[in-house]
Amino acid sequence: MNFRKKEQWKMFDLEEELKKLPAKPGVYIMHGPRDEIIYVGKAVSLKNRVRQYFQSSRNKGVKIERMVTKITRFEYIVTDSELEALVLECNLIKEHRPKYNTMLKDDKSYPFIKVTVGEEYPRVLFSRRMQKDKSRYYGPYPSAGAVKDTIELIRRLYRIRTCNRSLPRDQGKDRPCLYYHIGQCPAPCQGYISREEYRKHIDEAVSFLNGNYREIVKELKQKMQQASEKLRFEEAMEYRDLMNSVQRVGERQKITGSDGEDKDVIAIAVDEYDAVAQVFFVRGGKLIGRDHFYLRVAREDTPAQILASFLKQFYSGTPFIPRELMLQYDLEEKELLEEWLTKIRGRKVHIRVPQKGSKEKLVELALQNARMVLEQDRERLKREEGRTIGALKEVAGWLGLSGLERIEAFDISNTSGFESVGSMVVYEKGKPKRSDYRKFRIQSVKGPNDYASMEEVLTRRFTRGLEEKEAEKELGSFVRFPDLIMMDGGRGQVNIACEVMEKLGLDIPVCGMVKDDRHRTRGLYYQNEEIPIDHSSQGFQLITRIQDEAHRFAIEYHRLLRSKGQVHSVLDDISGIGPARRKALMKYFQSIERIRSASREELGQVPSMNASSASSVYNFFHGEDEGDC
C-alpha cells in the first residue's frame, strides 16, 4: 500500500497534483483551510474519481459543491484492491470523523455474556469485547443492565463461581467465600465439587442462555410448591422471585423465526438533513433487542447511499458481525460489502433485501421504528435549533449584523480587587465551545479596577491572536477572532473594548449586556444606544446563558486560586498595614466593603490606627496618591 502526501501544503498546485493521480484503486483525503481532514472517499480509479470533484461541468450536489470550495489540498493512499480501499476508508472515517462524510452521531458498544468454557471450572462473565479465545459468547445485548441481571440470575440458579482464582491450581489455598456460606456457590476452590459435577451446572447455564427456559421454570415452580407445603414460606418466596426473573428474561427474547440464525435487521428513515438507522439484533432466531443511530446527511444523499455509509461505519467498529444482514434497499456495493464483512467475520456474510413473508415484515417493523424515532426527534431538533441558531439570528437582527456565528464574552472576578482574574467564553452557532474558553490572571493592575483589568484581558487576548496570525499559526489557540464581542456591562465596559480594538487596528463589533437594579439583563448597549430586547425571546435567553457562563467561568477560576491559598486579603497590599492593624480593621468594620466606604476620620478611630495609616487605607481604596494627603 503506497502513501503520498504533500508536505508543504500551502504550496499545493492543484492542477499539477491532479495530473499525478494514478489510475489505481485507493482512498483520497480532502483537507480544509486549517489542513483538517474534511472528506474521505474510496475509488476504483483515483485518477478518474478525484478529478470529478474539480470539473465544473458535473452536477455534484450542494454538499459536494460546498466542500470543493473548502479544499486546500488532497492526498491519497493507493491500495491493491477496491476491498482494501473500503477497509481503509472505514478506518479513516472512524478515526477523523470528517465534516462532509455522512457520519454516525453516536458511537456505541454492546456487552456480551461470556462463558469461559475453556477453563476447567468455567465462569459466566460480563464482557465488552468478543475475543478469539476458547470462551463462548452470547449477544451482543443492547442493555448492559439486562446483561448484569441475567448473569446474576444464572449464578444464583446454577451456583456458578464468581471468583477469579485459577482452578484447580489454587484449590485449598484460601477459605471459601461468602457465596459458599449462603448457598450460591459449591466451592470448587476447596474441591467440594468434582469437575464433572460442576460441568453439569455450566451445561445447564449454557442451555438457559440458548433459550431453554421451560425446564428451569417447571423445576422452580415445583420447588416453590414443595417449600410452601412444608410451610417454608421464605424459601418459597425466593423460588417465586427466581421464577419471575427467568420469565422476564424469557419474555425479552421474542421469537422472530425458526431458523435459529444470527442476523441484524436494518432500516433507514430519512428527513431533509437528518436520518435514523434502526437496528434489530436477532440472535439464535430471537430478537434480543434493538437500537437506533442518528446520522448527519446532505439533501442530495439517497437513502441507499446513507444506508451503505452506515453499514461501513457500524460494522468497522462492532465486535460481532452476524451471518446475515436484512436491509430495506439493495446496494450498489453489495458484493463488495459482503466480501469485506466476510473477511472481518471469518465466515460467509450474506446481505439480503427480503421481498415477502415474515422477514420482509421485520424490515418494515424496523422502518416504522426508525420513522417514529425521527418524527419524535424532529421536534427536539427544532427546539434545539431555536435555542441556538434561531437565537443567534435574533441577536444579529437586533444589532443589524450579518454572518454572526462566533461570540466571545468577557468577565472579571476578584475579591475586593485582589487576585483579579478574567474569563473568556466562546459560543459558536449558539452553543458553548468550551475548548476555546480561556482564563487570564491579571498581572498589571493593582487594586479593584475592573475597567483596567478588562483592558488588560482584551489586549492580551487580541495581541496574542494577531501574533499567531502573523506567524501563520493556522491552529493557534487565539488565532480565530469573534464576529461579536459581548461585555458583561454597559457603556463603560463597551468603551474599554472599543478603545482596545481601535488601538490594535481591529474592526470587531462590541456590545454590552446592560443590567437593571436587580442585576438582570435588560438590554444590549451597542453603538452608543441601548437596544431593548424581548425577555421572552430565544435571543434574550441566549444572551443570559452567555452572561451567566462568563460569570461562572471567572468565579470558578477565582475560587480555584483562592483554594490554593493564592488569594490573600486586600489589606495585605496596603503600605503600613500589618497583621495587627488588619485584624483591628476587620474587627471594627466587619467587612472589606465597610472599610472601603469609610472616611479618613472613621478609619482613624480604629484602635492601633494613626492618621498616616488611616490615610494609606483611604487612598488605596479611592485611587489617590499618598502624597496628596
VEXDREN-2710 file (C-alpha; in Angstrom, 1 decimal):
% VEXDREN-2710
k/r/px/py/pz
1/MET/0.0/0.0/0.0
2/ASN/1.5/3.3/-1.1
3/PHE/1.0/6.6/0.6
4/ARG/1.5/10.1/-0.9
5/LYS/1.4/13.4/1.0
6/LYS/2.3/16.9/0.1
7/GLU/4.5/18.2/2.9
8/GLN/4.3/21.9/2.1
9/TRP/0.6/22.1/1.7
10/LYS/0.5/25.8/1.3
11/MET/2.4/25.5/-1.9
12/PHE/-0.1/22.9/-3.2
13/ASP/-0.5/23.1/-7.0
14/LEU/-4.0/21.7/-7.7
15/GLU/-3.6/21.2/-11.5
16/GLU/-0.1/19.7/-11.2
17/GLU/-1.2/17.3/-8.5
18/LEU/-4.3/16.2/-10.5
19/LYS/-2.0/15.2/-13.3
20/LYS/-0.1/12.9/-10.9
21/LEU/-3.1/10.9/-9.8
22/PRO/-2.7/7.2/-10.6
23/ALA/-5.4/5.1/-12.3
24/LYS/-5.4/2.7/-9.3
25/PRO/-7.8/1.9/-6.5
26/GLY/-7.3/3.7/-3.3
27/VAL/-8.5/6.3/-0.8
28/TYR/-8.4/10.0/-1.2
29/ILE/-8.4/12.5/1.6
30/MET/-9.5/16.1/1.2
31/HIS/-8.1/18.8/3.5
32/GLY/-9.7/22.1/4.5
33/PRO/-8.4/25.7/5.2
34/ARG/-6.7/24.7/8.5
35/ASP/-5.4/21.5/7.0
36/GLU/-8.1/19.5/8.8
37/ILE/-9.5/16.4/7.0
38/ILE/-12.9/17.3/5.7
39/TYR/-13.7/14.3/3.5
40/VAL/-12.6/10.7/2.9
41/GLY/-13.6/8.6/0.0
42/LYS/-12.6/5.5/-1.9
43/ALA/-12.2/5.0/-5.6
44/VAL/-11.6/2.2/-8.1
45/SER/-9.6/4.7/-10.1
46/LEU/-8.2/7.6/-8.1
47/LYS/-7.4/9.5/-11.3
48/ASN/-11.0/9.5/-12.5
49/ARG/-12.7/9.9/-9.2
50/VAL/-10.7/12.8/-7.7
51/ARG/-10.7/14.7/-11.0
52/GLN/-14.6/14.7/-11.0
53/TYR/-14.7/17.0/-7.9
54/PHE/-12.9/19.8/-9.8
55/GLN/-14.8/19.6/-13.1
56/SER/-17.2/22.5/-13.3
57/SER/-19.4/20.7/-15.9
58/ARG/-20.5/18.0/-13.5
59/ASN/-23.6/18.2/-11.3
60/LYS/-22.1/17.4/-7.9
61/GLY/-24.9/18.4/-5.5
62/VAL/-24.9/21.2/-2.9
63/LYS/-22.9/19.4/-0.3
64/ILE/-20.0/18.5/-2.6
65/GLU/-20.1/21.9/-4.3
66/ARG/-19.7/23.5/-0.8
67/MET/-17.0/21.1/0.1
68/VAL/-14.9/21.7/-3.0
69/THR/-14.7/25.4/-2.2
70/LYS/-13.1/24.5/1.1
71/ILE/-10.5/22.1/-0.3
72/THR/-6.9/23.4/0.0
73/ARG/-5.2/20.2/-0.9
74/PHE/-5.7/16.5/-1.2
75/GLU/-3.7/13.4/-0.5
76/TYR/-4.2/9.7/-1.4
77/ILE/-3.4/6.2/-0.4
78/VAL/-3.0/3.6/-3.2
79/THR/-4.3/0.1/-2.4
80/ASP/-4.1/-3.2/-4.1
81/SER/-7.8/-3.7/-4.4
82/GLU/-11.2/-1.9/-4.0
83/LEU/-11.8/-4.1/-1.0
84/GLU/-8.6/-2.9/0.7
85/ALA/-9.7/0.7/-0.1
86/LEU/-13.1/0.1/1.5
87/VAL/-11.5/-1.2/4.7
88/LEU/-9.1/1.8/4.8
89/GLU/-12.0/4.3/4.1
90/CYS/-13.9/2.9/7.1
91/ASN/-10.9/3.2/9.4
92/LEU/-10.1/6.8/8.3
93/ILE/-13.7/8.0/8.6
94/LYS/-14.0/6.5/12.1
95/GLU/-10.6/8.0/13.2
96/HIS/-11.0/11.5/11.8
97/ARG/-14.8/12.0/11.6
98/PRO/-14.6/14.3/8.5
99/LYS/-17.2/17.1/8.3
100/TYR/-18.6/16.2/4.9
101/ASN/-18.9/12.5/5.3
102/THR/-22.2/11.0/6.3
103/MET/-21.5/10.4/10.0
104/LEU/-22.8/8.5/12.9
105/LYS/-23.6/10.9/15.7
106/ASP/-23.0/8.4/18.4
107/ASP/-20.6/5.5/18.8
108/LYS/-21.8/2.7/21.0
109/SER/-20.5/-0.6/22.1
110/TYR/-22.6/-3.6/23.3
111/PRO/-22.0/-6.1/26.0
112/PHE/-21.8/-9.9/25.8
113/ILE/-22.3/-12.7/28.2
114/LYS/-19.0/-14.7/28.2
115/VAL/-18.9/-18.3/29.4
116/THR/-15.2/-19.4/29.9
117/VAL/-15.8/-23.0/28.7
118/GLY/-12.0/-23.2/28.1
119/GLU/-11.4/-23.2/31.9
120/GLU/-11.6/-26.4/34.0
121/TYR/-14.1/-24.7/36.3
122/PRO/-15.8/-22.1/33.9
123/ARG/-17.3/-18.8/34.9
124/VAL/-20.1/-16.6/33.5
125/LEU/-18.8/-13.1/32.9
126/PHE/-19.8/-9.6/31.6
127/SER/-17.7/-8.6/28.5
128/ARG/-17.5/-5.6/26.3
129/ARG/-15.4/-7.3/23.6
130/MET/-15.7/-10.6/21.7
131/GLN/-12.2/-12.1/21.6
132/LYS/-10.8/-15.0/19.7
133/ASP/-10.4/-17.3/22.7
134/LYS/-11.9/-20.6/23.9
135/SER/-14.8/-18.9/25.6
136/ARG/-18.4/-18.9/24.3
137/TYR/-20.1/-15.6/23.8
138/TYR/-23.8/-14.7/23.8
139/GLY/-25.1/-11.4/22.5
140/PRO/-24.4/-8.6/21.9
141/TYR/-27.2/-7.2/24.0
142/PRO/-28.3/-3.5/23.8
143/SER/-28.7/-3.2/27.6
144/ALA/-25.8/-3.6/30.0
145/GLY/-28.2/-3.6/32.9
146/ALA/-30.1/-6.6/31.4
147/VAL/-26.8/-8.5/30.9
148/LYS/-25.8/-8.0/34.5
149/ASP/-29.2/-9.0/35.8
150/THR/-29.1/-12.2/33.6
151/ILE/-25.6/-13.1/34.8
152/GLU/-26.7/-12.6/38.4
153/LEU/-29.7/-14.8/37.8
154/ILE/-27.6/-17.5/36.2
155/ARG/-25.1/-17.6/39.1
156/ARG/-28.0/-18.0/41.6
157/LEU/-29.8/-20.6/39.6
158/TYR/-26.9/-22.8/38.7
159/ARG/-24.5/-22.0/41.5
160/ILE/-21.6/-20.7/39.3
161/ARG/-18.5/-19.5/40.9
162/THR/-17.8/-15.7/40.8
163/CYS/-14.1/-15.6/41.9
164/ASN/-11.1/-15.2/39.6
165/ARG/-9.0/-17.9/41.2
166/SER/-7.0/-20.2/38.9
167/LEU/-8.5/-23.6/39.5
168/PRO/-7.5/-26.3/40.2
169/ARG/-4.1/-24.8/40.9
170/ASP/-5.4/-22.6/43.8
171/GLN/-7.7/-25.1/45.4
172/GLY/-7.5/-25.1/49.2
173/LYS/-5.2/-22.1/49.3
174/ASP/-7.8/-19.9/50.9
175/ARG/-11.1/-20.2/52.8
176/PRO/-14.3/-20.4/50.8
177/CYS/-16.0/-17.1/50.2
178/LEU/-19.4/-15.7/51.4
179/TYR/-21.2/-17.2/48.3
180/TYR/-20.5/-20.7/49.6
181/HIS/-21.8/-19.9/53.0
182/ILE/-25.1/-18.5/51.6
183/GLY/-25.5/-21.5/49.3
184/GLN/-24.8/-19.8/46.0
185/CYS/-21.5/-21.5/45.2
186/PRO/-20.5/-25.1/45.6
187/ALA/-16.9/-24.0/46.5
188/PRO/-14.8/-25.6/43.7
189/CYS/-12.0/-23.6/45.2
190/GLN/-12.0/-26.1/48.0
191/GLY/-12.6/-29.2/45.9
192/TYR/-16.0/-29.7/47.5
193/ILE/-17.5/-30.4/44.0
194/SER/-15.9/-32.5/41.2
195/ARG/-15.1/-31.1/37.9
196/GLU/-17.6/-33.3/36.2
197/GLU/-20.4/-32.3/38.5
198/TYR/-19.5/-28.6/38.2
199/ARG/-19.6/-29.0/34.4
200/LYS/-23.3/-30.1/34.7
201/HIS/-24.0/-26.7/36.3
202/ILE/-22.3/-25.0/33.3
203/ASP/-24.2/-27.1/30.7
204/GLU/-27.5/-26.1/32.3
205/ALA/-26.4/-22.4/32.3
206/VAL/-25.5/-22.7/28.6
207/SER/-28.8/-24.3/27.9
208/PHE/-30.5/-21.4/29.6
209/LEU/-28.6/-18.9/27.5
210/ASN/-29.7/-20.8/24.4
211/GLY/-33.3/-20.0/25.3
212/ASN/-34.4/-23.2/27.1
213/TYR/-36.4/-21.8/30.0
214/ARG/-39.3/-24.3/30.3
215/GLU/-37.4/-26.8/32.3
216/ILE/-36.0/-24.4/34.9
217/VAL/-39.4/-22.7/35.3
218/LYS/-41.0/-26.1/35.8
219/GLU/-38.4/-27.1/38.3
220/LEU/-38.6/-23.8/40.3
221/LYS/-42.4/-24.0/40.4
222/GLN/-42.2/-27.5/41.9
223/LYS/-39.7/-26.4/44.5
224/MET/-41.8/-23.4/45.3
225/GLN/-44.9/-25.6/45.9
226/GLN/-42.9/-28.1/48.0
227/ALA/-41.5/-25.4/50.2
228/SER/-44.9/-23.8/50.6
229/GLU/-46.4/-27.2/51.6
230/LYS/-43.8/-27.6/54.2
231/LEU/-44.6/-24.1/55.5
232/ARG/-41.1/-22.8/54.5
233/PHE/-42.6/-19.6/53.1
234/GLU/-39.4/-17.5/52.9
235/GLU/-37.8/-20.3/50.8
236/ALA/-41.0/-20.5/48.6
237/MET/-40.8/-16.7/48.1
238/GLU/-37.2/-17.0/46.9
239/TYR/-38.2/-19.7/44.4
240/ARG/-41.1/-17.5/43.3
241/ASP/-38.8/-14.5/42.7
242/LEU/-36.3/-16.6/40.8
243/MET/-39.1/-18.0/38.6
244/ASN/-40.4/-14.5/37.8
245/SER/-36.8/-13.4/36.9
246/VAL/-36.5/-16.3/34.5
247/GLN/-39.8/-15.5/32.9
248/ARG/-38.8/-11.8/32.4
249/VAL/-35.6/-12.8/30.7
250/GLY/-37.5/-15.2/28.5
251/GLU/-40.0/-12.5/27.6
252/ARG/-37.2/-10.3/26.3
253/GLN/-36.3/-12.9/23.7
254/LYS/-39.2/-12.8/21.3
255/ILE/-39.2/-15.4/18.6
256/THR/-38.7/-14.0/15.1
257/GLY/-38.0/-17.1/13.1
258/SER/-37.4/-20.8/13.4
259/ASP/-34.1/-20.8/11.6
260/GLY/-32.1/-20.2/14.7
261/GLU/-29.7/-17.8/12.8
262/ASP/-27.9/-14.7/13.9
263/LYS/-28.9/-11.6/11.9
264/ASP/-29.2/-7.9/12.0
265/VAL/-32.3/-6.2/10.5
266/ILE/-31.5/-2.6/9.4
267/ALA/-33.8/0.2/8.1
268/ILE/-33.2/3.9/7.5
269/ALA/-35.7/6.7/7.8
270/VAL/-34.5/9.9/6.1
271/ASP/-35.5/13.5/6.6
272/GLU/-34.2/16.6/4.8
273/TYR/-31.0/16.8/6.8
274/ASP/-31.3/14.0/9.3
275/ALA/-31.6/10.2/9.2
276/VAL/-32.1/7.5/11.8
277/ALA/-30.8/3.9/11.3
278/GLN/-32.8/1.3/13.3
279/VAL/-31.1/-2.0/14.0
280/PHE/-32.9/-5.1/15.3
281/PHE/-30.5/-7.7/16.8
282/VAL/-31.6/-11.3/16.2
283/ARG/-29.5/-13.9/17.9
284/GLY/-30.3/-17.6/17.6
285/GLY/-33.6/-16.8/15.9
286/LYS/-34.6/-14.5/18.8
287/LEU/-35.0/-10.7/18.7
288/ILE/-32.9/-9.8/21.8
289/GLY/-33.1/-6.0/21.4
290/ARG/-32.9/-3.0/19.2
291/ASP/-31.1/0.3/18.9
292/HIS/-31.1/3.4/16.8
293/PHE/-28.4/5.8/15.5
294/TYR/-28.6/9.4/14.3
295/LEU/-26.8/10.4/11.1
296/ARG/-25.8/13.7/9.6
297/VAL/-26.8/13.7/5.9
298/ALA/-27.0/16.1/2.9
299/ARG/-30.2/16.8/1.0
300/GLU/-28.9/15.0/-2.1
301/ASP/-27.8/11.8/-0.4
302/THR/-30.1/8.9/-1.4
303/PRO/-31.4/6.5/1.3
304/ALA/-29.4/3.7/-0.2
305/GLN/-26.2/5.8/-0.1
306/ILE/-26.9/6.7/3.6
307/LEU/-27.5/3.0/4.4
308/ALA/-24.3/2.0/2.8
309/SER/-22.3/4.6/4.7
310/PHE/-24.0/3.5/8.0
311/LEU/-23.0/-0.2/7.3
312/LYS/-19.4/0.7/6.7
313/GLN/-19.1/2.7/9.9
314/PHE/-21.1/0.5/12.2
315/TYR/-19.5/-2.8/11.2
316/SER/-16.0/-1.4/11.2
317/GLY/-16.4/-0.9/15.0
318/THR/-18.7/-3.6/16.3
319/PRO/-17.1/-6.7/17.8
320/PHE/-19.8/-9.0/16.4
321/ILE/-21.0/-9.5/12.8
322/PRO/-23.9/-11.8/12.2
323/ARG/-24.3/-14.3/9.4
324/GLU/-27.0/-12.2/7.7
325/LEU/-28.0/-8.6/7.2
326/MET/-31.5/-7.9/6.2
327/LEU/-31.9/-4.4/4.6
328/GLN/-34.7/-2.4/3.0
329/TYR/-32.7/-1.3/0.0
330/ASP/-30.4/-3.1/-2.5
331/LEU/-26.9/-1.6/-2.5
332/GLU/-24.6/-0.9/-5.4
333/GLU/-21.7/-2.1/-3.4
334/LYS/-23.5/-5.2/-2.1
335/GLU/-20.9/-7.8/-3.3
336/LEU/-18.0/-5.7/-2.1
337/LEU/-19.6/-5.1/1.3
338/GLU/-20.3/-8.9/1.6
339/GLU/-16.7/-9.6/0.8
340/TRP/-15.5/-7.1/3.4
341/LEU/-17.8/-8.3/6.1
342/THR/-16.9/-12.0/5.4
343/LYS/-13.2/-11.1/5.7
344/ILE/-13.8/-9.5/9.1
345/ARG/-16.1/-12.2/10.4
346/GLY/-14.0/-15.1/9.1
347/ARG/-17.1/-16.8/7.7
348/LYS/-19.6/-16.0/5.0
349/VAL/-21.9/-13.0/5.5
350/HIS/-25.0/-12.5/3.3
351/ILE/-26.7/-9.2/2.6
352/ARG/-30.4/-9.7/1.6
353/VAL/-33.4/-7.5/0.8
354/PRO/-36.4/-9.6/1.7
355/GLN/-39.4/-9.1/-0.6
356/LYS/-42.2/-11.1/1.2
357/GLY/-43.0/-13.1/4.3
358/SER/-42.0/-12.6/7.9
359/LYS/-38.5/-11.3/7.1
360/GLU/-40.0/-8.5/4.9
361/LYS/-42.4/-7.7/7.8
362/LEU/-39.5/-7.5/10.2
363/VAL/-37.7/-5.0/7.9
364/GLU/-40.9/-3.0/7.7
365/LEU/-41.2/-3.0/11.5
366/ALA/-37.6/-1.7/11.8
367/LEU/-38.5/1.1/9.3
368/GLN/-41.6/2.0/11.3
369/ASN/-39.5/2.3/14.4
370/ALA/-36.9/4.4/12.6
371/ARG/-39.6/6.8/11.3
372/MET/-41.1/7.0/14.8
373/VAL/-37.7/8.0/16.3
374/LEU/-37.1/10.5/13.6
375/GLU/-40.5/12.0/14.0
376/GLN/-40.2/12.3/17.7
377/ASP/-36.7/13.7/17.4
378/ARG/-37.7/16.3/14.8
379/GLU/-39.4/18.4/17.4
380/ARG/-36.4/18.2/19.7
381/LEU/-34.1/19.2/16.9
382/LYS/-36.3/22.1/16.0
383/ARG/-36.4/23.2/19.6
384/GLU/-32.6/22.9/19.8
385/GLU/-32.2/24.9/16.6
386/GLY/-34.4/27.6/18.0
387/ARG/-32.3/27.8/21.2
388/THR/-29.1/28.1/19.2
389/ILE/-29.2/29.1/15.5
390/GLY/-32.6/30.8/15.8
391/ALA/-31.5/32.7/18.9
392/LEU/-28.3/33.8/17.2
393/LYS/-30.3/35.2/14.3
394/GLU/-32.4/37.2/16.7
395/VAL/-29.4/38.8/18.3
396/ALA/-27.9/39.5/14.9
397/GLY/-31.1/41.1/13.8
398/TRP/-31.2/43.4/16.9
399/LEU/-27.7/44.6/16.2
400/GLY/-28.0/44.7/12.4
401/LEU/-25.2/42.3/11.9
402/SER/-24.8/39.6/9.2
403/GLY/-22.8/36.4/9.3
404/LEU/-22.9/36.2/13.1
405/GLU/-21.5/32.8/14.1
406/ARG/-18.9/33.2/16.9
407/ILE/-19.4/35.3/20.0
408/GLU/-16.7/35.9/22.7
409/ALA/-17.8/37.2/26.1
410/PHE/-15.5/38.5/28.9
411/ASP/-15.9/39.0/32.6
412/ILE/-13.7/40.0/35.6
413/SER/-13.8/38.4/39.1
414/ASN/-11.9/39.4/42.2
415/THR/-12.1/39.6/46.0
416/SER/-12.0/43.3/46.7
417/GLY/-9.5/43.8/43.9
418/PHE/-7.0/41.1/44.7
419/GLU/-6.1/38.2/42.5
420/SER/-8.3/39.6/39.8
421/VAL/-9.0/37.1/37.1
422/GLY/-10.6/37.4/33.7
423/SER/-12.6/34.9/31.7
424/MET/-13.3/34.4/28.0
425/VAL/-16.1/32.2/27.0
426/VAL/-16.9/31.3/23.4
427/TYR/-20.2/30.5/21.7
428/GLU/-20.4/29.2/18.2
429/LYS/-23.7/28.8/16.4
430/GLY/-25.4/29.4/19.7
431/LYS/-23.6/26.6/21.6
432/PRO/-20.7/26.9/24.0
433/LYS/-17.4/25.9/22.6
434/ARG/-15.6/25.0/25.8
435/SER/-12.3/24.0/24.1
436/ASP/-11.9/27.7/23.2
437/TYR/-12.5/29.1/26.7
438/ARG/-9.6/30.9/28.2
439/LYS/-8.6/32.2/31.7
440/PHE/-6.5/35.3/32.5
441/ARG/-4.7/36.1/35.7
442/ILE/-4.5/39.9/35.9
443/GLN/-0.8/41.0/36.0
444/SER/-0.6/44.8/35.6
445/VAL/-3.5/46.1/37.7
446/LYS/-3.3/46.6/41.5
447/GLY/-6.5/47.1/43.5
448/PRO/-10.2/46.9/42.5
449/ASN/-10.2/48.4/38.9
450/ASP/-12.4/46.3/36.7
451/TYR/-12.0/48.6/33.7
452/ALA/-8.2/48.4/33.7
453/SER/-8.4/44.6/34.3
454/MET/-10.7/44.2/31.3
455/GLU/-8.4/46.4/29.2
456/GLU/-5.5/44.0/30.1
457/VAL/-7.5/40.9/29.3
458/LEU/-8.7/42.2/25.9
459/THR/-5.3/43.5/25.0
460/ARG/-3.6/40.2/25.8
461/ARG/-6.2/38.1/24.0
462/PHE/-6.2/40.0/20.7
463/THR/-2.5/40.8/20.7
464/ARG/-1.8/37.1/21.0
465/GLY/-4.3/36.4/18.2
466/LEU/-2.5/39.0/15.9
467/GLU/0.8/37.4/16.7
468/GLU/-0.4/34.0/15.8
469/LYS/-1.9/35.2/12.6
470/GLU/1.4/36.9/11.7
471/ALA/3.2/33.7/12.5
472/GLU/0.6/31.9/10.3
473/LYS/-0.3/29.5/13.1
474/GLU/-3.5/28.2/11.5
475/LEU/-4.4/26.2/14.5
476/GLY/-3.3/28.6/17.2
477/SER/-5.5/28.8/20.3
478/PHE/-6.2/32.6/19.8
479/VAL/-6.0/32.8/16.0
480/ARG/-9.7/32.8/15.3
481/PHE/-11.4/36.2/16.1
482/PRO/-15.1/36.6/17.0
483/ASP/-17.8/38.1/14.9
484/LEU/-19.1/39.9/18.1
485/ILE/-17.6/40.7/21.5
486/MET/-20.0/40.8/24.4
487/MET/-19.1/42.6/27.6
488/ASP/-20.6/41.9/31.0
489/GLY/-21.6/45.5/31.5
490/GLY/-22.8/48.7/29.8
491/ARG/-21.3/51.8/28.3
492/GLY/-18.0/51.8/30.4
493/GLN/-17.1/48.2/29.5
494/VAL/-18.0/48.7/25.9
495/ASN/-15.9/51.8/25.6
496/ILE/-12.9/50.0/27.1
497/ALA/-13.3/47.2/24.5
498/CYS/-13.7/49.7/21.6
499/GLU/-10.6/51.5/22.7
500/VAL/-8.6/48.2/22.6
501/MET/-10.0/47.3/19.2
502/GLU/-9.0/50.8/17.8
503/LYS/-5.6/50.6/19.4
504/LEU/-4.9/47.2/17.8
505/GLY/-6.5/48.2/14.4
506/LEU/-9.3/45.6/14.6
507/ASP/-12.9/46.1/13.4
508/ILE/-14.9/43.8/15.6
509/PRO/-18.4/44.8/16.8
510/VAL/-18.7/45.2/20.6
511/CYS/-21.9/45.2/22.6
512/GLY/-22.6/45.3/26.3
513/MET/-25.1/43.4/28.3
514/VAL/-26.9/46.1/30.3
515/LYS/-28.3/45.1/33.7
516/ASP/-31.1/46.5/35.8
517/ASP/-31.2/47.3/39.5
518/ARG/-31.6/43.6/40.3
519/HIS/-28.6/42.7/38.2
520/ARG/-30.7/41.1/35.5
521/THR/-30.0/41.8/31.8
522/ARG/-32.5/44.3/30.5
523/GLY/-31.0/45.2/27.1
524/LEU/-27.9/45.5/24.8
525/TYR/-25.7/48.6/24.6
526/TYR/-24.4/48.9/21.0
527/GLN/-23.0/51.9/19.1
528/ASN/-23.9/54.3/21.9
529/GLU/-27.5/53.2/22.1
530/GLU/-29.3/50.9/24.5
531/ILE/-31.4/48.4/22.5
532/PRO/-34.4/46.9/24.3
533/ILE/-34.9/43.2/23.9
534/ASP/-37.9/40.9/24.3
535/HIS/-37.4/39.0/27.6
536/SER/-39.5/36.1/26.3
537/SER/-37.4/35.6/23.1
538/GLN/-34.8/32.9/22.5
539/GLY/-32.3/35.6/21.8
540/PHE/-32.7/37.0/25.3
541/GLN/-32.3/33.5/26.8
542/LEU/-29.1/33.0/24.7
543/ILE/-27.6/36.3/26.0
544/THR/-28.5/35.4/29.6
545/ARG/-26.8/32.0/29.1
546/ILE/-23.6/33.7/27.7
547/GLN/-23.6/36.2/30.6
548/ASP/-24.1/33.5/33.2
549/GLU/-21.4/31.3/31.7
550/ALA/-18.8/34.1/31.5
551/HIS/-19.5/34.9/35.2
552/ARG/-19.4/31.3/36.2
553/PHE/-16.2/30.6/34.4
554/ALA/-14.5/33.6/36.0
555/ILE/-15.7/32.8/39.5
556/GLU/-14.7/29.2/39.1
557/TYR/-11.1/30.2/38.3
558/HIS/-11.0/32.7/41.1
559/ARG/-12.2/30.1/43.6
560/LEU/-9.6/27.7/42.3
561/LEU/-6.8/30.2/43.0
562/ARG/-8.3/31.1/46.4
563/SER/-8.5/27.4/47.3
564/LYS/-4.8/27.1/46.6
565/GLY/-4.0/29.9/49.1
566/GLN/-3.0/32.2/46.3
567/VAL/-5.5/34.9/47.1
568/HIS/-4.9/37.0/50.2
569/SER/-6.7/39.8/52.0
570/VAL/-7.0/43.2/50.2
571/LEU/-5.5/44.8/53.3
572/ASP/-2.2/42.9/52.9
573/ASP/-1.1/45.1/50.0
574/ILE/-1.6/48.5/51.8
575/SER/1.6/50.1/52.9
576/GLY/1.8/50.4/56.7
577/ILE/-1.0/47.9/57.4
578/GLY/0.4/44.8/59.2
579/PRO/-1.3/41.8/60.8
580/ALA/-2.3/43.8/64.0
581/ARG/-3.9/46.7/62.2
582/ARG/-5.6/44.4/59.6
583/LYS/-7.1/42.4/62.4
584/ALA/-8.2/45.6/64.2
585/LEU/-9.8/47.0/61.0
586/MET/-11.8/43.8/60.3
587/LYS/-12.9/43.6/63.9
588/TYR/-14.1/47.2/63.9
589/PHE/-15.8/47.3/60.4
590/GLN/-16.7/43.6/60.0
591/SER/-16.2/43.7/56.2
592/ILE/-14.0/45.0/53.4
593/GLU/-16.9/46.9/51.9
594/ARG/-17.4/48.9/55.0
595/ILE/-13.7/49.6/55.2
596/ARG/-13.8/50.8/51.6
597/SER/-16.6/53.2/52.2
598/ALA/-15.2/54.6/55.5
599/SER/-13.9/58.2/55.7
600/ARG/-10.4/59.1/56.9
601/GLU/-11.8/60.2/60.2
602/GLU/-13.7/56.9/60.7
603/LEU/-10.6/54.9/59.9
604/GLY/-8.6/56.9/62.3
605/GLN/-10.9/55.9/65.1
606/VAL/-9.9/52.2/64.9
607/PRO/-7.6/51.1/67.7
608/SER/-3.9/51.0/66.7
609/MET/-4.6/53.2/63.6
610/ASN/-3.0/56.6/63.3
611/ALA/-3.6/59.4/60.8
612/SER/-0.9/58.1/58.4
613/SER/-2.2/54.6/58.3
614/ALA/-5.8/55.8/58.0
615/SER/-4.8/57.9/55.0
616/SER/-3.0/54.9/53.5
617/VAL/-6.1/52.8/53.7
618/TYR/-8.4/55.6/52.4
619/ASN/-6.0/56.4/49.5
620/PHE/-5.7/52.8/48.5
621/PHE/-9.4/52.3/48.1
622/HIS/-10.1/55.6/46.4
623/GLY/-7.2/55.6/44.0
624/GLU/-5.5/58.7/45.4
625/ASP/-1.7/59.2/45.7
626/GLU/-0.4/59.1/49.2
627/GLY/1.4/62.3/48.5
628/ASP/-1.9/64.2/48.2
629/CYS/-2.8/63.6/51.9
END
